[in-house]
């Protein structure tokens, strides 16, 4: 057996070191709350499937409707009660007073939830733009500041490598991210993107502005190209022509789409790793098998798989 440099692997320690070098990868996963009993079972299967990857945290999205909010709360609390995973609850400003948000946050803290993903939020279904609640917060900056008054939460916020659609300019967008960090956010997670160079240019601008918290790339595996193109249109992310070409003619071939999706995401992450990035946040869309395959292809192993490697050596 030889290593990547063509030299014999001398002993078990060499082999284990090589395995660990290929596995320098930390991941987190985002899920959305279920709307039906069937979807709830499907979500829990996804969580169970991905849990052995030992994510740093798993987050659950938060909609504008009351029933969606309750499903988020239920899912987050169940993760806290029934697993060893670290849950992060999304909170937004949409259609909610500041007092309600403080009550929700206090409830989370009492239940042992220490991580919040704080977002201004999109308008409710059919809404043209965000409207501030008369007694609510008007921005993610205000939301983060309010949450830090409730308790010392770990707070993640959003970042936009290709600029938020409502930002006046790229500099204004960076300034807004800096404001969220200054009032207490400890991490930023990016909107999905497909060009690693775009992400690295964004990091350069953030560092120049004095932003030193982790800015974690958000990775969206493209299992359905048409839906991703629609998402991208709403959030200002660009979809390169080469990506459209890769998925051309695969509408009726889900198995091949899965293979192409895994290839695209793995290559994107490898390029980011080559630039020194080791933390990645997956927008799973509750599809565990695809995300599991990508992580495995990149060298991430479960505890059981690592034991198997040691035994084989």
URFEN-V284003 format. One record per residue. N is the residue number from 1. SS is DSSP state (a for helix, b for strand, c for the rest). PSI is psi in radians with two decimals (NA if undefined). NEAR is the number of other C-alpha atoms within 8 Angstrom. Layout:
[[N/SS/PSI/NEAR] [N/SS/PSI/NEAR]]
//
This chain:
[[1/c/2.45/4] [2/b/2.75/8] [3/c/-3.08/9] [4/c/-0.39/5] [5/c/-0.03/5] [6/c/0.08/6] [7/c/2.59/7] [8/b/2.47/7] [9/c/2.08/10] [10/c/-0.65/5] [11/c/-3.10/6] [12/a/-0.64/9] [13/a/-0.67/6] [14/a/-0.76/9] [15/a/-0.74/10] [16/a/-0.66/10] [17/a/-0.70/8] [18/a/-0.73/9] [19/a/-0.74/9] [20/a/-0.64/8] [21/a/-0.60/7] [22/a/-0.17/9] [23/c/0.32/10] [24/c/1.42/9] [25/c/2.22/10] [26/b/2.35/9] [27/b/2.73/13] [28/b/2.75/13] [29/b/2.46/12] [30/b/2.32/14] [31/b/2.82/13] [32/c/2.61/10] [33/c/2.60/13] [34/c/2.58/9] [35/c/-0.33/8] [36/c/2.96/6] [37/a/-0.70/7] [38/a/-0.75/6] [39/a/-0.56/9] [40/a/-0.77/11] [41/a/-0.69/8] [42/a/-0.73/9] [43/a/-0.78/12] [44/a/-0.57/8] [45/a/-0.67/8] [46/a/-0.77/12] [47/a/-0.77/9] [48/a/-0.67/8] [49/a/-0.69/10] [50/a/-0.28/10] [51/a/-0.68/9] [52/c/-0.24/8] [53/c/-0.03/10] [54/c/1.03/9] [55/c/2.66/11] [56/c/-0.55/9] [57/c/2.88/11] [58/b/2.34/13] [59/b/2.71/14] [60/b/2.19/15] [61/c/2.97/12] [62/c/2.05/13] [63/c/3.09/7] [64/c/-0.39/10] [65/c/2.67/7] [66/a/-0.75/7] [67/a/-0.64/6] [68/a/-0.72/12] [69/a/-0.77/11] [70/a/-0.65/8] [71/a/-0.63/11] [72/a/-0.86/14] [73/a/-0.81/9] [74/a/-0.74/8] [75/a/-0.79/10] [76/a/-0.79/13] [77/a/-0.65/10] [78/a/-0.72/9] [79/a/-0.74/12] [80/a/-0.74/14] [81/a/-0.68/6] [82/a/-0.03/6] [83/c/3.02/7] [84/c/0.09/6] [85/c/2.71/12] [86/c/1.89/9] [87/b/2.54/13] [88/b/2.24/14] [89/b/2.26/15] [90/b/2.49/12] [91/b/2.45/11] [92/b/2.99/11] [93/c/-0.12/18] [94/c/2.19/14] [95/c/0.61/9] [96/c/2.35/10] [97/c/2.82/12] [98/a/-0.63/10] [99/a/-0.72/8] [100/a/-0.73/8] [101/a/-0.73/11] [102/a/-0.68/11] [103/a/-0.74/8] [104/a/-0.78/8] [105/a/-0.74/10] [106/a/-0.67/10] [107/a/-0.75/8] [108/a/-0.81/10] [109/a/-0.73/10] [110/a/-0.50/7] [111/c/0.05/8] [112/c/0.22/7] [113/c/2.07/13] [114/c/-0.05/10] [115/b/2.22/11] [116/b/2.38/13] [117/b/1.88/12] [118/b/2.07/14] [119/b/2.55/13] [120/c/-0.78/11] [121/c/2.67/8] [122/c/2.78/7] [123/c/2.71/12] [124/c/2.87/8] [125/c/2.19/4] [126/c/-0.17/5] [127/c/2.50/7] [128/c/-0.57/5] [129/c/2.88/6] [130/c/2.37/9] [131/c/2.22/8] [132/c/2.34/10] [133/c/2.46/12] [134/c/-0.56/5] [135/c/0.41/8] [136/c/-3.02/12] [137/c/2.56/12] [138/c/-0.05/11] [139/c/2.88/9] [140/a/-0.52/14] [141/a/-0.84/10] [142/a/-0.67/9] [143/a/-0.81/15] [144/a/-0.80/14] [145/a/-0.70/10] [146/a/-0.71/10] [147/a/-0.66/12] [148/a/-0.36/10] [149/a/-0.42/7] [150/a/-0.84/9] [151/c/2.95/8] [152/c/1.12/8] [153/c/2.62/9] [154/b/2.22/9] [155/b/2.19/13] [156/b/2.53/13] [157/b/3.01/13] [158/b/2.60/11] [159/b/2.68/10] [160/c/1.65/9] [161/c/-0.51/11] [162/c/0.36/10] [163/c/2.31/10] [164/c/2.41/9] [165/c/-0.43/6] [166/c/-0.03/4] [167/c/2.54/9] [168/c/-0.56/6] [169/c/2.98/7] [170/a/-0.62/8] [171/a/-0.71/6] [172/a/-0.65/9] [173/a/-0.74/13] [174/a/-0.71/11] [175/a/-0.67/9] [176/a/-0.69/9] [177/a/-0.75/10] [178/a/-0.67/11] [179/a/-0.66/9] [180/a/-0.67/13] [181/a/-0.72/12] [182/a/-0.49/7] [183/c/0.04/9] [184/c/-0.10/10] [185/c/2.49/13] [186/c/-0.04/10] [187/b/2.58/12] [188/b/2.48/13] [189/b/2.26/13] [190/b/2.70/12] [191/c/2.70/11] [192/c/2.66/9] [193/c/2.94/14] [194/c/-0.18/8] [195/c/1.86/7] [196/a/-0.58/10] [197/a/-0.61/6] [198/a/-0.74/10] [199/a/-0.78/11] [200/a/-0.62/8] [201/a/-0.67/9] [202/a/-0.74/10] [203/a/-0.72/9] [204/a/-0.76/8] [205/a/-0.70/9] [206/a/-0.77/11] [207/a/-0.69/9] [208/a/-0.46/7] [209/c/-0.01/9] [210/c/0.29/7] [211/c/2.07/9] [212/c/0.04/6] [213/c/2.80/8] [214/b/2.39/7] [215/b/1.75/10] [216/b/2.25/11] [217/b/2.32/12] [218/b/2.16/13] [219/b/2.17/11] [220/c/1.81/10] [221/c/2.34/13] [222/c/1.44/8] [223/c/-0.42/8] [224/c/1.78/7] [225/a/-0.72/9] [226/a/-0.74/6] [227/a/-0.69/7] [228/a/-0.70/9] [229/a/-0.66/9] [230/a/-0.79/8] [231/a/-0.82/8] [232/a/-0.69/11] [233/a/-0.57/9] [234/a/-0.52/7] [235/a/0.03/8] [236/c/0.22/10] [237/c/2.49/11] [238/c/2.56/9] [239/c/1.89/9] [240/c/2.65/7] [241/a/-0.61/6] [242/a/-0.51/6] [243/a/-0.75/8] [244/a/-0.69/10] [245/a/-0.70/7] [246/a/-0.60/7] [247/a/0.01/11] [248/c/2.28/7] [249/c/0.15/5] [250/c/0.24/9] [251/c/-0.65/7] [252/c/0.32/5] [253/c/1.29/7] [254/a/-0.57/9] [255/a/-0.77/6] [256/a/-0.64/8] [257/a/-0.72/12] [258/a/-0.74/10] [259/a/-0.76/8] [260/a/-0.72/10] [261/a/-0.77/12] [262/a/-0.72/13] [263/a/-0.80/9] [264/a/-0.85/9] [265/a/-0.71/13] [266/a/-0.71/12] [267/a/-0.70/8] [268/a/-0.78/11] [269/a/-0.68/8] [270/a/-0.71/9] [271/a/-0.65/9] [272/a/-0.69/11] [273/a/-0.68/9] [274/a/-0.43/7] [275/c/0.14/6] [276/c/0.14/6] [277/c/2.34/7] [278/c/-0.14/9] [279/b/2.35/10] [280/b/2.43/12] [281/b/2.09/13] [282/b/2.20/13] [283/b/1.67/11] [284/c/-0.41/12] [285/c/0.50/7] [286/c/0.40/10] [287/c/1.67/8] [288/a/-0.69/11] [289/a/-0.73/8] [290/a/-0.81/11] [291/a/-0.70/12] [292/a/-0.79/11] [293/a/-0.71/9] [294/a/-0.83/12] [295/a/-0.74/11] [296/a/-0.76/9] [297/a/-0.48/8] [298/c/0.00/11] [299/c/0.00/11] [300/c/2.30/12] [301/c/2.59/11] [302/c/2.93/9] [303/a/-0.69/7] [304/a/-0.75/7] [305/a/-0.64/8] [306/a/-0.66/9] [307/a/-0.69/8] [308/a/-0.67/8] [309/a/-0.76/9] [310/a/-0.72/9] [311/a/-0.69/6] [312/a/-0.54/5] [313/c/NA/6]]
//
